[in-house]
Amino acid sequence: MSLNRKITLKIVRGEEIRVMHLMPSTWAELQESLNNMYGSSNFHITYLDEEGDHITIGNDMDLEEAYNFYSGKPSMKLFIKPKNVVEDYEEFKTEQPNEKKSECNQEGQNWGQWAEWGENAWSRCFRGFGRGGRCRGMWDMLRGAGKMKKQMKKMWKEKSKVAKGYKMKVLQKSFPKRWVVSCGSTIIITWSVMNKGQFSWTEGSVIEDLNGTLKLLEPVYISEVNPGEVCNISINVQVPIDQGKHNGLWSLSVNGQCAGILRAKVYASAETNTAKVETLISMGFTREVAMRALEENGGDLDLAVSNILHS
């Protein structure tokens, strides 16, 4: 990872801001620096993109993308939060003592009923956890859930890690920053990318779904792209029927190895008044601009036109 940058790295934890004087070049170095500063590296780390969204940093590739995003800027902020914060404890502390006392008294009055029920229920439960018991399988599944989650997370990280010798640079995107589309619609997303790595992207390399709610409708294969060459990659994507923000993450797989990552974000909106949208389109505005303007102005056509003209 290149460090030929003049960026002041600021670490934000709550209301405290500290400067990290030695800029880490890898994820491991960042973890070590945080451990030296705070005595722990168990933090959830994010940075802000151009739309004010918090983007998670969890590996070398994410850190490199953050550096590239802030390239040319005087400073860069990383926001950290402890992963093991127990929010329920604060809620428990604010409860009124009288309320807790009332609950205890009520439980004491019903103790006889609970004791009578528990004598049989608990014995059945413990017998169920024995070898061959009906509860044993469920207990084994729950006990292994944490390990399974860690294993799945590790597999996803390995799959999304760009292989050594491969690098993709996105030169241009065919979609706006805040792209508003219809719920359930099919859209085409196009990137202009350059092969910045050492190896060619062989013919038959494929774009695959990696993560997110935006899914490919069909596999996308590309022709051979040598180092230094530029090509356009277009994919057909199905937008979910749910309104709101949807993200997509896709990988370029070359001979089974990840050669690059592509990202996109859209905002799905229910097209409640097609006539108004078509009116704005007939005035020369794009469908995305028309839908966004109507959404932001409560469906008022005049306000939507005014908003577009003055934006």
ABEGO torsion letter per residue (X at the ends): XBABBBBBBBBBBEABBBBBABBBABAAAAAAAAAAAAGBABBBBBBBBAAGBBBBBABAAAAAAAAAAABGBABBBBBBBBAABBAAAAAAAABBAAAAAAAAAAAAAAAAAAAAAAAAAAAAAAAAABBGBAAAAAAAAAAAAAAAAAAAAAAAAAAABBBBGBBBBBABBABBABBBBBBGBBBBBBBBBBBABABBBBBGBBBBBABEABBBABBBBBBBBBBGBBBBBBBBBBBBABBEBBBBBBBBBBGGBBAEBBBBBBBBBBBABAAAAAAAAAAGBBAAAAAAAAAAAGGBAAAAAAAAAAX
